[in-house]
Amino acid sequence: MTPPRWNIPHAAPVIAPGQLHGDLDARRASAAHVIQLGDRFRMVYWGGGKDGKNRILAAESPLDRPNDWSPLGVVIGPQPETVHNSVGPSFPFLLPVDERRWMLYFCAWGHQPGKRLPNTSGAAISDDAGKTWRYHDANPMIPLDRPYDAQGTGSLWVIRENGTFRMWYTAIAECFNRPVGVASGHGESIPRIGLAYAESGDGLHWTKPFDQWVVAPRAFGVEPYEYITSKPAIIVCDAPGTPRYTLWLNTFGTAYRVHRLTSDNGTDWNWSPRVGPEGELGVGAPGSFDDHQRSYPTMLRHGRELRCWYTGNSFGDTGMGYAVAAPD
């Protein structure tokens, strides 16, 4: 399959740090997840505050003006009394389960004894359609009990199919010495991170049916050397003759790039033809907010279009951009 033809209509960020929530996202506006609710888009995103803490913030925009965002405030914030989420949540994923019960999944930042990266995955629950939230009482939600996620977990994507919650999540296996001659964005000791898979009957308690990642970094199989595959975004399609699942994820060698895979079952994935080292979304023009990397996309099908909100340089220190795929 050929990749979508992406149009990026705005040279500037559509949400800049501090634009919507002042001090609460003054340092970072990043890693959005967007869903459609009636005649509006609802966005949840990672706000990095002036106080050094993380929060999940919300905004809404009309369908016909998809970047006319109005702030809705804080959804969830830090839990200073905890070890795992003392710095606060990031990388949100919003899932309305029914008219009343909603789930919000996130990557927590805290202090994990013996772990290099301080990240785990958690959940918050709303019983009033997103008006108020409470943290799940058994966070971290995903135990670090497999070799492929022993050092931590992070961003994720969840789909509910036939009563089963299906999760694809960022899984941190280990840190290892940078191979000789390989460029790295993490110094001499680099993390090995892939995409893992789990299933649940209630969206809170998960089983892991596989003994390995479902998408692993390709190492020396691509240039530059790739040691991370992370931050999934999945679209499900029922059109005859097309793969049922399309997955966009981030790869990392020296910077994040967005690449695409397809699958008929959601667990056996095929890499799409590579669109050069800059990935499917490329990078912005020199001097722009996204001239180093475009990462952390959320994908949403609206009519025949694909709409994408992505993160610019420095993991959102410069804000988020917007892309639209030509009709297929």
Buried (B, 14 or more C-beta within 10 A) or exposed (E): EEBBEBEBEEEEBBBBBBBBBEEBBBBBBBBBBBBEEEEBBBBBBBBBBEEEBBBBBBBBBEBEEBBEBEBBEBBBBBBEEBBBBBBBBBBBBBBBBEEEBBBBBBBBBBEBEEBEBBBBBBBBBBEEEBEEBEBBEEBBBBEBEBEBBBBBBBBBBBBBEEEEBBBBBBBBBBBEEBEEEBEBBBEEEBBBBBBBBBEBEEBBEBEBEEEEBBBBBBEEEBEBBBBBBBBBBBBEEEEEEEBBBBBBBBBBBBBBBBBBBBBEEBBEBEBBEBBEEEBBBBBBEEEBBBBBBBBBBBBBBEEEBBBBBBBBBEBBBBBBBBBBBEEB
